Amino acid sequence: VDVHLVSNNDLIRFQTWDFGGDLNANGEVMYHDQRIPAEQVLQNCSTLIYVIDAQEEDYEDALPKLVETISAAHLINPSIHFEVFLHKVDGDFMSEETKAERQQGIQHFVSTELAETNGDVLVSYYLTSIYDHSALEALSKVVQKLVPQLPTLNNLLDIMISSCNIDKSYLVDVVTKLYIATDSNPVDVHTYELCSDLVDVVIDVSCIYGVNVKEAKDGSEKQIETIPYD
């Protein structure tokens, strides 16, 4: 298992546990040479993201494992959010019709299987690719479910766009480019892509023209000087 901590601000704080495809919810996982029961990990889990490689011809073979994982995890922790990413749906590889057919097929299989055992489980589905902002948008929606202040933030953004007469607003985490909240107007993917790209521009410019704060020898004064890119 590969563990990463994301803690960029007071709103974006979570830890990711990246498992291989052989995760057994009733088994154990190895972490730092220690065996940890998977049940213990799932008990402290808020969201489970299951990634399916859409470019694999036998991608449907992963669906029974998906249903098995959701059923076992739900029994251990009924409050988990379940998210399915149909990944690598790249434009050159797959038509829009094929994308829709595969997503509908996965949803039908999972909902039919879960209806027999766990009818109250809700599963969200996303089409993602690294060649556009679909993965960032999907992860943004996943993270938003973990932000308890989301309704308040959305309301504040509604007030802002109304007061400032602007079309759309996003509250974006600069480091990850995930948007934590947005106003109630429909999300436009192209607008989000533009906002994300503009954040990158701001970061690039700040790296070129930074601010260096130097403390005086006696510690009483500070000298601020602009450092141009050489």
WOFEN-V812970 format. One record per backbone hydrogen bond with DSSP energy under -0.5 kcal/mol. NH is the residue of the N-H (numbers start at 1). CO is the residue of the C=O. E is the energy in kcal/mol with one decimal. If there is no record, write none. Layout:
# WOFEN-V812970
NH,CO,E / NH,CO,E
This chain:
# WOFEN-V812970
2,18,-2.0 / 3,1,-0.6 / 4,16,-2.2 / 6,4,-0.5 / 6,14,-3.1 / 7,5,-0.6 / 8,12,-1.4 / 9,12,-1.1 / 13,11,-1.0 / 14,6,-2.6 / 16,4,-3.0 / 18,2,-2.9 / 18,16,-0.5 / 19,17,-0.8 / 23,20,-1.1 / 25,23,-0.6 / 27,24,-2.3 / 29,36,-2.6 / 31,29,-0.5 / 31,34,-2.6 / 34,31,-0.9 / 36,29,-3.0 / 36,34,-0.6 / 38,27,-2.6 / 39,27,-0.5 / 40,37,-0.7 / 41,37,-1.4 / 42,38,-2.4 / 43,39,-1.8 / 44,40,-0.8 / 44,41,-0.7 / 45,42,-1.4 / 48,81,-3.1 / 49,47,-0.5 / 50,48,-0.6 / 50,83,-3.0 / 51,49,-0.6 / 52,85,-2.9 / 54,52,-0.8 / 54,87,-2.7 / 56,53,-1.2 / 59,56,-1.4 / 61,58,-2.1 / 62,59,-1.6 / 63,60,-1.3 / 66,62,-1.9 / 67,63,-2.5 / 68,64,-2.4 / 69,65,-2.5 / 70,66,-2.6 / 71,67,-2.5 / 72,68,-2.3 / 73,69,-2.7 / 74,70,-2.5 / 75,71,-1.6 / 76,72,-1.5 / 77,73,-3.1 / 80,77,-1.6 / 81,46,-2.5 / 82,122,-0.8 / 83,48,-2.7 / 83,81,-0.5 / 84,124,-2.9 / 85,50,-2.4 / 85,83,-0.5 / 86,84,-0.6 / 86,126,-3.1 / 87,52,-2.4 / 87,85,-1.1 / 88,128,-0.5 / 89,128,-2.0 / 90,88,-1.7 / 93,90,-0.9 / 94,90,-2.3 / 99,95,-2.3 / 100,96,-2.3 / 101,97,-2.3 / 102,98,-2.5 / 103,99,-2.4 / 104,100,-2.6 / 105,101,-2.3 / 106,102,-2.3 / 107,103,-2.6 / 108,104,-2.5 / 109,105,-2.2 / 110,106,-2.7 / 111,107,-2.7 / 112,108,-2.1 / 113,109,-2.3 / 114,110,-2.8 / 115,111,-1.7 / 116,112,-0.6 / 116,113,-0.8 / 117,113,-0.6 / 117,114,-0.7 / 118,114,-2.2 / 121,118,-1.5 / 124,82,-2.4 / 126,84,-2.2 / 128,86,-2.1 / 128,126,-0.6 / 132,129,-0.6 / 135,129,-1.1 / 137,133,-2.5 / 138,134,-2.4 / 139,135,-2.6 / 140,136,-2.2 / 141,137,-2.0 / 142,138,-1.8 / 143,139,-2.8 / 144,140,-2.2 / 145,141,-0.8 / 145,142,-0.6 / 146,143,-2.0 / 147,144,-1.2 / 148,146,-0.8 / 150,147,-1.7 / 153,149,-2.5 / 154,150,-2.8 / 155,151,-2.1 / 156,152,-2.3 / 157,153,-2.1 / 158,154,-2.0 / 159,155,-2.2 / 160,156,-2.1 / 161,157,-2.4 / 162,158,-1.6 / 163,159,-2.4 / 164,160,-2.7 / 165,161,-0.8 / 166,161,-1.4 / 171,181,-2.7 / 172,170,-0.8 / 173,178,-3.0 / 174,172,-0.6 / 177,173,-2.4 / 180,171,-3.0 / 180,178,-0.6 / 181,171,-1.0 / 183,169,-1.1 / 189,187,-0.6 / 192,188,-2.3 / 193,189,-2.5 / 194,190,-2.0 / 195,191,-2.5 / 196,192,-2.6 / 197,193,-2.4 / 198,194,-2.3 / 199,195,-1.9 / 200,196,-1.6 / 201,197,-1.8 / 202,198,-2.3 / 203,199,-2.2 / 204,200,-2.5 / 205,201,-2.5 / 206,202,-2.4 / 207,203,-1.5 / 208,204,-1.2 / 209,205,-2.9 / 210,208,-0.7 / 210,227,-1.2 / 212,225,-2.1 / 213,211,-0.5 / 214,212,-0.6 / 214,223,-2.7 / 216,221,-3.5 / 219,216,-1.3 / 223,214,-3.0 / 224,222,-0.5 / 225,212,-1.8 / 225,223,-0.5 / 227,210,-1.8 / 228,226,-0.7
